[in-house]
Amino acid sequence: MYNLFLNAESAVPAAFNGTGIFIFLDCAAVIALLMVSRFHIFEKLGFSGGTGLIPFRSDFLLYRTFWNKKPFFVLIISLGSYLLICCSLIFIMIINAFITMARVAASAASTIFKGIINIPTTHENEVEAMNFGSYDVSIRVLTILVAVIITVITLLLNVRIARAFGKGIGFAIGMTFIPVVFFPILAFNKNIELIIDNNEKNGTEQTKIE
C-alpha cells in the first residue's frame, strides 16, 4: 500500500510541482495587477472602476473615448474570423482523423478478407497529407496577420491614451509590449492626470479633466 502511494505521488504532473505552482502564482499576480490597474485607470477616466473589468465593454469605451468605434470593430472582426478559421481547421482535422481510422480499419479487414474490400493507395494518402500541410501553412500565415493587426491597432490606441495623460509615444510602446509595468504606472502615479487635447478635437486649448 505504501508503494502504491509512492507511485501515485511520482505520477503527479509537473504542473503541481513547486515550479508549476510558482509559475501559476506568478501569472495570477500579473493578471491581478493588470485588473487593479485597469480599475484605477477607468476611475481616472471618469468611469466606474468596475467597468474596466468587463471584457469587450471596457475596450469599447476606450476606443470610443480616445479614437472611434471602427478600429474596435475591425479588431473584433479580425479575432472572430481567426477563431472561425481555427474552428474550421479543427473540424477538418477531426474529419481527417475519422477518414484515416476508417482506412486503417478497411486495410485491416481487407488483409483478412482479401479481394472483398479495395485498399486505398498510399499515393492518395500522401496527397491528403500535402493538402493538410497547406492548411497548416495558411493558419500560420493568418495567425501572424491577425497578430500584426491587433498589435498595430492596440499601439495606435495606446498612443492616444498616453497623449491624453501627457505621455509620449515611448510610453505608449511600453503600454503595448510591457503592460505589466506601464499600466500600473499610469494607474497609481498620482502625478499622471488626464489631459484632453482639444486642439485635435474641438480646436481649443488643452483642458485638464478633474
C-alpha positions in Angstrom: 0.0 0.0 0.0 2.9 2.4 0.8 4.4 1.7 -2.6 1.1 2.5 -4.2 1.1 5.9 -2.6 4.7 6.5 -3.7 3.8 5.6 -7.3 0.8 7.9 -7.2 2.9 10.7 -5.9 5.6 10.2 -8.6 2.8 10.4 -11.2 1.8 13.9 -10.2 2.2 16.2 -13.2 4.9 18.8 -13.3 2.2 21.5 -13.2 1.6 20.6 -9.5 5.2 20.7 -8.5 7.0 23.6 -6.9 8.0 25.2 -10.3 4.4 24.8 -11.7 2.9 26.4 -8.6 5.3 29.3 -8.7 4.5 29.9 -12.4 0.8 29.7 -11.7 1.1 32.2 -8.8 3.2 34.5 -10.8 0.7 34.6 -13.7 -2.2 35.1 -11.2 -0.3 38.0 -9.6 0.3 39.6 -13.0 -3.4 39.3 -14.0 -4.5 40.7 -10.7 -2.1 43.6 -11.0 -3.4 44.4 -14.5 -7.0 44.2 -13.4 -6.4 46.5 -10.4 -4.6 48.9 -12.8 -7.5 48.9 -15.2 -9.8 49.6 -12.3 -7.9 52.7 -11.3 -7.3 53.9 -14.9 -11.1 53.8 -15.6 -11.6 55.8 -12.4 -9.2 58.4 -13.7 -11.2 58.5 -16.9 -14.3 59.3 -15.0 -15.9 55.8 -15.5 -16.8 53.3 -12.8 -13.7 51.3 -11.9 -15.7 48.1 -12.3 -16.4 48.9 -15.9 -12.7 48.4 -16.6 -13.0 44.8 -15.6 -15.8 43.9 -18.1 -14.4 42.3 -21.2 -15.1 44.0 -24.6 -17.3 46.6 -22.8 -14.2 48.3 -21.3 -12.3 48.1 -24.6 -15.2 49.6 -26.5 -15.3 52.5 -24.1 -11.6 53.1 -24.6 -11.9 53.1 -28.3 -15.0 55.3 -28.3 -13.4 57.8 -25.9 -9.9 58.2 -27.4 -10.4 57.1 -31.0 -13.6 55.9 -32.6 -15.7 52.7 -32.9 -14.3 51.5 -36.3 -11.0 50.2 -35.0 -12.7 48.3 -32.3 -15.0 46.5 -34.7 -12.0 45.8 -37.0 -10.4 44.2 -34.0 -13.4 42.1 -33.2 -13.9 41.0 -36.8 -10.3 40.0 -37.1 -10.5 37.9 -33.9 -13.8 36.4 -34.9 -12.5 35.5 -38.3 -9.4 33.9 -36.8 -11.4 31.9 -34.3 -13.8 30.8 -37.0 -11.0 29.6 -39.3 -9.3 27.8 -36.3 -12.5 26.0 -35.5 -12.9 25.0 -39.2 -9.4 23.7 -39.2 -10.1 21.7 -36.0 -13.2 20.3 -37.7 -11.2 19.3 -40.8 -8.6 17.6 -38.5 -11.3 15.6 -36.8 -12.8 14.6 -40.2 -9.4 13.7 -41.4 -8.7 11.6 -38.3 -12.0 9.7 -38.8 -11.1 9.1 -42.5 -7.7 7.8 -41.5 -9.2 5.5 -38.9 -11.7 4.2 -41.5 -9.0 3.4 -44.0 -6.9 1.7 -41.4 -9.9 -0.5 -40.5 -10.6 -1.1 -44.2 -7.0 -2.1 -44.7 -7.1 -4.5 -41.7 -10.3 -6.0 -43.0 -9.0 -6.4 -46.5 -6.0 -8.2 -45.1 -8.3 -10.7 -43.6 -10.8 -10.8 -46.4 -8.6 -10.4 -49.5 -10.3 -9.2 -52.6 -13.5 -8.1 -50.8 -12.6 -4.5 -49.8 -10.5 -2.3 -52.1 -7.4 -0.9 -50.3 -6.7 2.8 -50.9 -3.3 3.5 -52.4 -0.5 5.2 -50.5 -0.4 7.8 -53.2 -3.8 9.1 -52.2 -2.7 9.2 -48.6 0.3 11.3 -49.5 -1.9 13.8 -51.4 -4.2 14.2 -48.4 -1.1 14.8 -46.2 0.1 17.5 -48.6 -3.3 19.2 -48.6 -3.4 19.2 -44.8 0.0 20.7 -44.8 -1.3 23.6 -46.9 -3.9 24.2 -44.2 -1.2 24.3 -41.6 0.8 26.9 -43.6 -2.4 29.0 -44.1 -3.3 29.1 -40.4 0.3 30.1 -39.5 0.1 33.0 -42.0 -3.3 34.0 -40.7 -2.0 33.9 -37.1 0.8 36.3 -38.0 -1.5 38.6 -39.9 -4.1 38.8 -37.1 -1.3 39.3 -34.5 0.1 42.2 -36.6 -3.4 43.8 -36.9 -4.1 43.5 -33.2 -0.6 44.9 -32.3 -0.9 47.9 -34.7 -4.5 48.8 -33.6 -3.6 48.4 -29.9 -0.4 50.5 -30.3 -2.4 53.3 -32.0 -5.0 53.3 -29.3 -2.3 53.4 -26.6 -0.6 56.3 -28.3 -3.9 58.3 -27.9 -4.3 57.2 -24.3 -0.7 58.1 -23.5 -1.1 61.5 -25.1 -4.4 62.1 -23.1 -2.3 61.5 -19.9 0.5 63.8 -21.1 2.9 61.0 -22.2 4.7 60.3 -25.4 5.0 57.5 -28.0 7.6 55.7 -25.9 5.2 55.3 -23.0 2.5 54.0 -25.5 5.0 51.4 -26.8 5.6 50.3 -23.2 1.9 50.1 -22.6 1.6 47.8 -25.7 4.5 45.5 -25.1 5.1 45.7 -21.4 1.7 46.4 -19.9 2.5 44.9 -16.6 5.0 47.7 -16.0 3.4 50.7 -17.7 -0.3 50.2 -16.8 0.4 50.3 -13.0 2.5 53.4 -13.6 -0.4 55.1 -15.3 -2.9 53.8 -12.7 -1.0 54.5 -9.4 1.1 57.5 -10.2 -0.8 60.5 -8.8 1.3 62.9 -10.8 -0.1 61.5 -14.1 -3.5 63.1 -14.6 -5.9 63.0 -17.6 -5.4 65.8 -20.1 -7.6 66.1 -23.1 -6.0 67.7 -26.1 -9.0 69.6 -27.6 -6.8 71.1 -30.3 -7.2 67.8 -32.1 -11.0 67.6 -31.4 -12.5 71.0 -30.9 -9.8 73.4 -31.9 -9.5 74.9 -28.4 -6.7 74.9 -25.8 -5.7 72.0 -23.6 -8.0 71.5 -20.6 -7.5 69.2 -17.7 -10.3 66.9 -16.6 -10.6 66.5 -12.9 
